[in-house]
Amino acid sequence: MSDFNRTIKLTVISDVVCPNCNIGQHELIGAISYCKDTLRLPLEFEIEFLPFRLVPTRILPDDNTPKVSKDEFYASTVGAEPYAAMQASIQKWSQEKNIPMTFKGLVSQSTRAHRLSRKAYMLGGQNKQLPFLCAVFRAYLEEGKDVADLDVLSDIAAQTSVMPKQEAIDFLNSSELHEEVNNMCEKVRSKVTGVPMTIIEGKWCVQGGQSSDVFVQIFKKLAYTGLHAAPSPFAAPVVEVGSPMNIAAA
């Protein structure tokens, strides 16, 4: 890495049970890889993922009872026609990118997965959190697994070197980070209307699951204009949030 490279802090707010968050993560990581490996921009990236619960706990409690299929849940909450349109849009992206996406399986409350995600970040930053989240997205949205299941999550924790399987089970059966994740989810919900959302340096906000091309253009402008350009060097869909957005747990 060049001595002149600067690090861009990206804060991504997402939920592991959100199909658009999975798409957004693929597009963001693709853009970062392209900017570093092909364009060789003088940038490094530090990514932190913050939790968002797409399904409120009043609708789906943390213990995930009763279990509900994705088809049943989405058809009843968003309506049959909007659900069909959502499926068609996601399947189109899936086919274009050759990344399988399934609507089979159960809708899961994501608190347990978010707790392990936060633990992964505490243990090793993005080097542990990002592989863990990629594996959780793959299990839930590509393989149709229940990511509230202790065995599924503990297997993923072990496979991605977050912690051994039994240690992950013990962690999930404890109360560690439960209150912290709940507080973070409540704080985020008070500031964010939808996910995914990517916050750049706590100052600029990219709303929705944008394509990799959008992120590439943003990163190119950051490389050429600097971090502290004022007014914002970006065009839509980037929104300047003014003062730094602090939504991490206290």
C-alpha positions as CSV (number, residue, x, y, z in Angstrom):
1,M,0.0,0.0,0.0
2,S,1.3,3.4,-0.9
3,D,2.1,5.9,1.8
4,F,-0.3,8.3,0.1
5,N,-3.3,5.9,0.3
6,R,-5.9,7.1,2.6
7,T,-8.5,5.0,4.4
8,I,-12.2,5.5,3.7
9,K,-14.5,4.5,6.6
10,L,-17.7,2.9,5.3
11,T,-20.5,2.2,7.8
12,V,-23.1,-0.2,6.3
13,I,-26.5,-0.6,8.0
14,S,-28.2,-3.8,6.9
15,D,-30.1,-6.9,8.0
16,V,-29.1,-10.4,7.1
17,V,-32.7,-11.4,6.2
18,C,-33.0,-8.6,3.7
19,P,-32.5,-9.7,0.0
20,N,-31.7,-6.1,-1.1
21,C,-29.0,-5.9,1.6
22,N,-27.4,-9.0,0.2
23,I,-27.4,-7.5,-3.3
24,G,-26.1,-4.2,-2.0
25,Q,-23.2,-6.0,-0.2
26,H,-22.2,-7.9,-3.3
27,E,-22.3,-4.6,-5.3
28,L,-20.3,-2.7,-2.7
29,I,-17.6,-5.3,-2.4
30,G,-17.4,-5.6,-6.2
31,A,-16.9,-1.9,-6.5
32,I,-14.2,-1.9,-3.8
33,S,-12.3,-4.7,-5.5
34,Y,-12.6,-3.0,-8.9
35,C,-11.3,0.3,-7.5
36,K,-8.4,-1.3,-5.8
37,D,-7.3,-4.0,-8.3
38,T,-8.2,-2.5,-11.6
39,L,-8.3,1.3,-11.2
40,R,-5.7,1.2,-8.4
41,L,-7.2,4.2,-6.7
42,P,-5.1,5.6,-3.8
43,L,-7.7,4.4,-1.3
44,E,-8.1,1.7,1.3
45,F,-11.4,0.9,2.9
46,E,-12.5,0.1,6.4
47,I,-16.0,-1.4,6.6
48,E,-18.2,-1.8,9.7
49,F,-21.6,-3.3,9.5
50,L,-24.3,-2.1,12.0
51,P,-27.5,-4.1,12.7
52,F,-31.0,-3.3,11.5
53,R,-34.0,-5.5,12.2
54,L,-36.2,-5.6,9.1
55,V,-38.9,-7.4,11.0
56,P,-39.7,-5.7,14.4
57,T,-39.6,-8.0,17.4
58,R,-43.3,-7.3,18.1
59,I,-44.0,-9.2,14.8
60,L,-41.3,-11.8,15.1
61,P,-39.9,-12.3,18.6
62,D,-36.2,-13.1,19.2
63,D,-37.1,-16.8,19.9
64,N,-38.5,-17.0,16.4
65,T,-41.8,-18.6,17.4
66,P,-43.9,-19.5,15.6
67,K,-41.8,-20.3,12.6
68,V,-43.2,-18.8,9.4
69,S,-42.2,-19.6,5.8
70,K,-40.8,-16.8,3.6
71,D,-43.7,-17.2,1.1
72,E,-46.3,-17.0,3.9
73,F,-44.6,-14.1,5.6
74,Y,-44.0,-11.8,2.6
75,A,-47.4,-12.5,1.0
76,S,-49.2,-11.6,4.2
77,T,-47.0,-8.5,5.1
78,V,-46.4,-6.8,1.7
79,G,-49.2,-8.5,-0.4
80,A,-49.1,-11.1,-3.1
81,E,-48.5,-8.8,-6.0
82,P,-45.7,-6.7,-4.5
83,Y,-44.1,-9.9,-3.3
84,A,-44.2,-11.4,-6.8
85,A,-42.7,-8.2,-8.2
86,M,-39.9,-8.3,-5.5
87,Q,-39.2,-11.9,-6.4
88,A,-39.0,-11.1,-10.1
89,S,-36.6,-8.2,-9.6
90,I,-34.3,-10.2,-7.3
91,Q,-34.3,-13.2,-9.6
92,K,-33.3,-11.0,-12.5
93,W,-30.3,-9.7,-10.6
94,S,-29.5,-13.2,-9.5
95,Q,-29.4,-14.5,-13.0
96,E,-27.4,-11.6,-14.3
97,K,-24.8,-12.0,-11.6
98,N,-24.9,-15.9,-11.5
99,I,-25.6,-15.7,-7.7
100,P,-28.4,-18.0,-6.6
101,M,-31.2,-16.5,-4.5
102,T,-34.0,-18.5,-3.0
103,F,-37.3,-17.6,-1.3
104,K,-37.5,-21.1,0.2
105,G,-37.1,-21.6,3.9
106,L,-38.2,-19.7,7.0
107,V,-38.2,-16.0,8.0
108,S,-35.9,-15.6,10.9
109,Q,-35.5,-12.9,13.4
110,S,-31.9,-11.6,13.0
111,T,-30.9,-10.7,16.6
112,R,-28.7,-13.8,17.1
113,A,-26.9,-13.2,13.8
114,H,-26.4,-9.6,14.6
115,R,-24.9,-10.5,18.0
116,L,-22.4,-12.8,16.4
117,S,-21.6,-10.2,13.8
118,R,-20.9,-7.6,16.4
119,K,-18.7,-10.1,18.3
120,A,-16.8,-10.8,15.1
121,Y,-16.2,-7.1,14.6
122,M,-15.0,-6.8,18.2
123,L,-12.6,-9.7,17.8
124,G,-11.1,-8.8,14.4
125,G,-12.8,-5.8,12.7
126,Q,-13.8,-6.2,9.1
127,N,-11.4,-9.2,8.6
128,K,-13.7,-11.3,10.8
129,Q,-17.1,-9.5,10.4
130,L,-17.2,-9.4,6.6
131,P,-16.6,-13.1,5.9
132,F,-19.1,-14.0,8.7
133,L,-21.8,-11.8,7.2
134,C,-21.1,-13.1,3.7
135,A,-21.6,-16.6,4.9
136,V,-24.8,-15.7,6.8
137,F,-26.2,-14.1,3.7
138,R,-25.3,-17.1,1.7
139,A,-26.9,-19.5,4.2
140,Y,-30.1,-17.6,4.5
141,L,-30.7,-16.1,1.0
142,E,-28.9,-18.6,-1.2
143,E,-29.3,-21.9,0.7
144,G,-32.6,-21.3,2.5
145,K,-31.2,-22.1,5.9
146,D,-32.6,-20.8,9.2
147,V,-30.0,-18.3,10.5
148,A,-31.7,-18.1,13.8
149,D,-30.8,-21.7,14.4
150,L,-28.0,-22.3,16.9
151,D,-26.4,-25.0,14.8
152,V,-26.4,-23.0,11.6
153,L,-25.0,-19.9,13.2
154,S,-22.4,-21.8,15.2
155,D,-21.2,-23.7,12.2
156,I,-20.8,-20.4,10.3
157,A,-18.9,-18.9,13.2
158,A,-16.5,-21.9,13.1
159,Q,-16.2,-22.0,9.3
160,T,-15.3,-18.3,9.2
161,S,-12.9,-18.5,12.1
162,V,-14.9,-16.2,14.4
163,M,-14.9,-18.7,17.2
164,P,-15.1,-22.5,17.6
165,K,-18.6,-24.0,17.3
166,Q,-19.2,-24.8,21.0
167,E,-17.9,-21.4,22.0
168,A,-20.3,-19.8,19.6
169,I,-23.2,-21.9,21.0
170,D,-22.2,-20.8,24.5
171,F,-22.1,-17.2,23.4
172,L,-25.5,-17.4,21.7
173,N,-27.0,-19.0,24.8
174,S,-25.6,-16.2,27.0
175,S,-26.9,-12.6,27.2
176,E,-23.6,-11.1,25.9
177,L,-24.2,-8.2,23.4
178,H,-28.0,-8.8,23.5
179,E,-28.8,-5.5,25.1
180,E,-26.2,-3.7,23.0
181,V,-27.6,-5.0,19.7
182,N,-31.1,-4.2,20.8
183,N,-30.0,-0.6,21.6
184,M,-28.2,-0.3,18.3
185,C,-31.3,-1.5,16.4
186,E,-33.5,0.9,18.2
187,K,-31.1,3.8,17.6
188,V,-30.8,3.0,13.9
189,R,-34.5,2.6,13.4
190,S,-35.0,6.1,14.7
191,K,-32.6,7.5,12.1
192,V,-33.0,5.1,9.1
193,T,-36.1,4.5,7.1
194,G,-34.8,1.6,5.0
195,V,-31.8,-0.6,4.3
196,P,-29.2,-1.1,3.0
197,M,-27.7,2.3,3.8
198,T,-24.0,3.1,3.4
199,I,-22.5,6.0,5.3
200,I,-19.2,7.4,4.1
201,E,-16.9,8.9,6.7
202,G,-20.0,9.6,8.8
203,K,-20.8,12.5,6.5
204,W,-22.3,11.2,3.2
205,C,-25.1,8.7,3.0
206,V,-25.8,6.3,0.1
207,Q,-29.4,5.1,0.3
208,G,-30.7,1.8,-1.0
209,G,-29.1,-1.1,-2.8
210,Q,-27.1,0.8,-5.4
211,S,-25.1,-0.8,-8.3
212,S,-21.4,-1.2,-8.2
213,D,-21.1,1.5,-10.9
214,V,-22.6,4.0,-8.5
215,F,-20.1,3.1,-5.8
216,V,-17.2,3.2,-8.3
217,Q,-18.1,6.7,-9.3
218,I,-18.3,7.8,-5.7
219,F,-14.9,6.3,-4.8
220,K,-13.3,7.9,-7.9
221,K,-14.6,11.3,-6.8
222,L,-13.2,10.7,-3.3
223,A,-9.8,9.8,-4.7
224,Y,-9.7,12.9,-6.9
225,T,-11.4,15.5,-4.6
226,G,-10.5,14.4,-1.1
227,L,-12.6,13.6,1.9
228,H,-13.3,17.1,3.1
229,A,-14.6,18.7,-0.1
230,A,-17.4,21.2,0.6
231,P,-20.1,21.3,-0.7
232,S,-20.5,17.6,-1.3
233,P,-18.7,16.5,-4.5
234,F,-21.4,13.9,-5.1
235,A,-24.6,13.8,-7.1
236,A,-27.7,11.7,-6.2
237,P,-28.2,9.2,-4.7
238,V,-25.7,10.5,-2.2
239,V,-27.1,12.7,0.6
240,E,-25.0,14.9,2.8
241,V,-25.9,14.3,6.4
242,G,-24.1,17.4,7.7
243,S,-22.7,16.6,11.1
244,P,-21.2,13.1,11.4
245,M,-23.8,10.5,11.9
246,N,-23.2,8.6,15.1
247,I,-25.4,5.5,15.5
248,A,-23.1,3.1,17.1
249,A,-23.9,1.9,20.6
250,A,-22.6,4.1,23.4
